[in-house]
Amino acid sequence: MRVALVLGTSAGGVGRHVRSVAERLAGRGARVLVCGPASTEDLFGFAAGGARFAEVDLADRPRPVSDAKAVARLRSLLRDADVVHAHGLRAGALAVAACARIAPGPLRFSRGGPPLVVTLHNAVITGGRTAAVYGALERVVARGAARVLGVSPDLEERMRALGARSAGHAIVPAPAPQAPPGPAVRADLRAALGAGERPLVLTVGRLAAQKGLPTLLDAAAVWAGRTPQPLVAIVGDGPLEDELNARIEAEDLPVRLLGRRSDIPGLLAACDVAVVPSVWEGQPLIVQEILRAGRPLVATRVGGVPGMVGAAERGGAGPLLHGPESEAALLVPPNDAEALGRAVSRVLDDPSLAARLGSAAARRSARLPGEDDAADQLADLYRDVLNTGP
């Protein structure tokens, strides 16, 4: 089978997922082509995983001239593929244009190329003109793809509401875990961070609006009055770095921005509680890593997070889960600093609660699917679209 995978600019989860899928499909005998910006090959090494890589300038924002060139480039590259799988809304919309001809009528497409699968990894959380543009792209993907997968139930429902012919649940697992760090690593990291005997609160994520970091700083301002004062460590980089730094300094908050780190397992072992304060998430890799590490977790009840930790209604998480459901986190509403602060304080004040959450997290992680499960799902899906047609 000749499979073409298309992705746009990525520095994290989407690129890692495509790398994993490409490597496993190639290992099963598929001829895999990955199309995306040169930076993604530099970061993720698709060619080293057995795929062929072709550079396509898929920008992270709509740019009419470069988008037209990208569509023309994709049309040439995808011509010989048996199936095309685009990852992300922009990559999906451009792949629709490359694989289909626009027919008469509003947003109607006739197939002119290989069947197209699109996985949506993020929700549209902006407003105004940007939301309108991305709303149009959602309609293009819903009506132009043979299959649409969403990383959370709300994305699946939105695609169905927009007229998708088939919408299902995507499996996006975290990479295989590293060996757990020993006690010495925990002690050394806590000392290096200046935590000492202070509670250590850890957040890992891109410094962007989606991650809810202003709410985390609001909560940190309240925790500053606790004794001993907790230290909040935020791992990641992104466009809000200067803004967050300025606020931390102006308000003298007990928060450290650590930038990009390669020692996440060690930091998880060192922390007392992990926090995911996002406005929206699909299947965040960091939540899976927290569960595997058996750490107490406080997270927002958004997107696919409840299903991952066992708080969704029975059956609501689709194929995400193996086995019975269980609760493995304290969940709070997004943008609610008071609720976030209370939940974290509960964990810090109650060692037995922290231990129960950590144990439940470890049990939960064993029920989450792995990278081979994701490859199995996609191999079956590709065969199905080839058998049923676009």
Buried (B, 14 or more C-beta within 10 A) or exposed (E): BBBBBBBBBBBBBBBBBBBBBBBBBBEEEBBBBBBBBEEBBEBBBBEEBBBBBBBBBBBEEBEEEEBEEBBEBBBEBBEEBBBBBBBBBBBBBBBBBBBBEBEEEEBEBEBBBBBBBBBBBBBBBEEEEEEEBBEEBBBBBBBBBBBBBBBBBBBBEBBBEBEBBBBBBBBBBBBEEEEEBEEEBBEBBBEEBEBEEBBBBBBBBBBBBBBBBBBBBBBBBBBBEBEEEBBBBBBBBBEBBEEBEEBBEEBEBBBBBBEEBEBBBBBBBBBBBBBBBBBBBBBBBBBBBBBBBBBBBBBBBBBBBBBBBBBBEEEBBBEBBEEEBBBBBBBBEBBBBEBBBBBBBBBBEEEEBBEBBBEBBBBBBEBBBBBEBBBBBBBEBBEBBBEEEB
